[in-house]
Amino acid sequence: MKKALLMLLCGTTLFASGCASIVSKTKYPISLSSAPDGASFTITDRNGREVATGQTPTVVTLKAGNGFFKKGIYAIKFTKEGYSDKTLTLEADLNGWYFGNILFGGVIGLLIVDPATGAMYKFNQKDVQALLSQSTAFAPQQGETLKIVSVNDIPQELRDKLVEIK
C-alpha cells in the first residue's frame, strides 16, 4: 500500500509540473555594458513598461516570459551626454526543455505550467554591449554658432541628412 501511494505521489508530481519549469529558470541575469562606460540605460518591456534603469556596466535580471505564451522582448536604450543614443532589442528564445513536456510534463506542463511561468522561454544572449558614437559635432559650446568637423566625426545615421554647400 505504501509503495503504491509513493508511486502515485511521484507520478502526480511528475505530470503536474512543466519540464522546463523543473530544469530551467524564469529569470536570467543579463550583463549590460557600453563603450564608453557610464552610460545611462532604460529597459522597457514589450508593453512599454519600464522594468529597469541604471548605469553601465551592471547586471540586471529579466523575465524570459511576458505573459501566457508571450516571450520577453525588451528595448534597452543607452544614453550619455556627448554621444548619440542607442537602442538595442533583447528577445527571449524558445527553451528546448519545453519539449520535454511531451515525455515528462504532460499536457498540463505543455499548455499551462511552462507558458504561465515563462519557463518555456530563455535568453541565449547573456550580455548586451552598446557602442556609442560621439556626437561632439552637434554640441556647440556657449557662444559658438558654427563648428567645422570631419565627416568621419558625424554618426553614420546622420550622414544621409547632410546637405552639400556649393
C-alpha positions in Angstrom: 0.0 0.0 0.0 2.8 2.4 0.9 4.6 1.6 -2.3 1.5 2.2 -4.4 0.9 5.6 -2.7 4.5 6.6 -3.2 4.3 5.7 -6.9 1.1 7.7 -7.2 2.6 10.7 -5.5 5.7 10.6 -7.7 3.6 10.2 -10.9 1.3 13.1 -9.9 4.3 15.4 -9.1 6.0 14.5 -12.4 2.9 15.1 -14.6 1.6 18.1 -12.7 4.6 20.3 -13.3 6.2 21.5 -16.5 9.5 20.1 -17.7 11.1 23.5 -18.4 9.9 24.8 -15.0 11.7 21.9 -13.4 15.1 22.1 -15.1 15.2 25.8 -16.2 14.6 29.2 -14.6 12.2 32.0 -15.5 14.6 35.0 -14.8 18.0 35.4 -16.3 21.0 37.7 -15.4 21.9 40.0 -18.3 25.2 41.9 -18.3 24.9 45.4 -19.7 28.0 47.4 -20.8 28.8 50.3 -23.1 31.7 52.0 -24.7 32.3 54.4 -23.1 31.4 53.1 -19.6 28.9 55.1 -17.5 26.1 55.4 -20.0 22.6 55.5 -18.5 20.1 52.9 -19.6 16.4 52.3 -19.5 14.8 49.0 -20.2 11.2 48.7 -21.3 9.2 45.5 -21.9 7.0 44.7 -24.9 4.1 46.6 -23.3 6.2 49.8 -22.9 6.5 49.4 -19.2 9.9 50.5 -17.7 11.4 47.5 -15.9 14.9 48.7 -15.1 17.2 51.8 -15.1 20.8 52.4 -14.2 24.3 53.0 -15.4 26.7 50.7 -17.2 28.4 48.4 -16.5 25.9 46.4 -14.5 23.9 43.2 -14.4 20.1 43.2 -14.5 17.7 40.3 -14.1 14.9 40.0 -16.7 12.0 37.6 -17.0 12.1 35.4 -20.1 8.3 35.3 -20.4 6.0 38.2 -20.6 2.5 36.7 -20.1 0.8 33.5 -21.2 2.5 32.2 -24.3 4.4 35.5 -24.7 8.2 35.7 -24.8 10.1 38.5 -23.3 11.1 41.3 -25.7 12.9 44.3 -24.2 14.1 47.6 -25.7 17.3 48.8 -24.0 18.0 52.5 -24.6 21.6 53.7 -23.8 22.2 57.5 -23.4 25.3 59.5 -22.5 25.9 63.2 -22.8 28.0 64.0 -25.9 27.1 60.7 -27.5 24.2 59.6 -29.8 21.5 57.5 -28.1 21.5 53.8 -29.0 18.5 51.4 -28.6 19.0 47.6 -28.7 16.5 44.8 -28.6 16.8 41.7 -26.4 14.4 38.9 -27.2 13.9 35.5 -25.5 14.0 32.3 -27.4 12.0 29.1 -27.0 13.5 26.8 -24.4 14.4 23.3 -25.6 13.4 21.8 -22.3 9.8 22.9 -23.1 9.5 20.0 -25.4 10.4 17.6 -22.5 6.8 18.0 -21.6 5.9 15.6 -24.3 7.7 12.9 -22.3 7.6 14.1 -18.7 5.5 17.1 -18.0 2.4 16.0 -19.9 -0.4 18.3 -21.3 -0.5 20.3 -18.1 3.1 21.2 -18.3 2.9 21.8 -22.1 -0.2 24.0 -22.1 -0.4 25.5 -18.6 2.6 25.4 -16.3 5.5 26.4 -18.6 3.6 29.0 -20.6 2.2 30.6 -17.4 5.5 30.7 -15.6 7.5 31.8 -18.6 9.8 28.8 -18.3 9.1 27.9 -21.9 11.4 30.8 -22.9 15.1 31.5 -22.1 17.7 34.1 -23.1 20.6 32.8 -25.2 22.2 36.2 -25.1 23.8 36.7 -21.7 25.3 40.2 -22.3 24.3 43.3 -24.2 27.0 45.8 -25.3 26.4 49.2 -26.8 29.0 51.1 -28.8 28.0 54.8 -28.5 29.0 57.2 -31.3 30.5 60.5 -30.1 28.3 63.5 -31.3 30.6 66.4 -30.3 29.8 68.0 -33.7 26.3 68.7 -32.6 27.0 70.0 -29.1 28.2 73.6 -29.6 29.9 75.4 -26.8 28.3 78.5 -25.4 28.6 81.4 -27.9 29.6 79.2 -30.8 27.5 79.4 -33.9 29.5 77.3 -36.4 31.7 74.3 -35.9 33.6 72.6 -38.7 34.1 68.9 -38.3 35.2 66.0 -40.4 32.5 63.8 -42.0 34.1 60.9 -40.1 33.1 62.5 -36.8 29.4 62.5 -37.7 27.4 59.5 -36.7 26.5 57.2 -39.6 22.7 57.5 -39.2 23.0 61.3 -39.6 25.3 61.3 -42.7 22.5 60.8 -45.2 20.9 64.0 -43.9 23.9 66.2 -44.8 23.4 68.9 -47.4 26.3 69.9 -49.6 27.0 73.7 -49.7 28.4 75.0 -53.0 
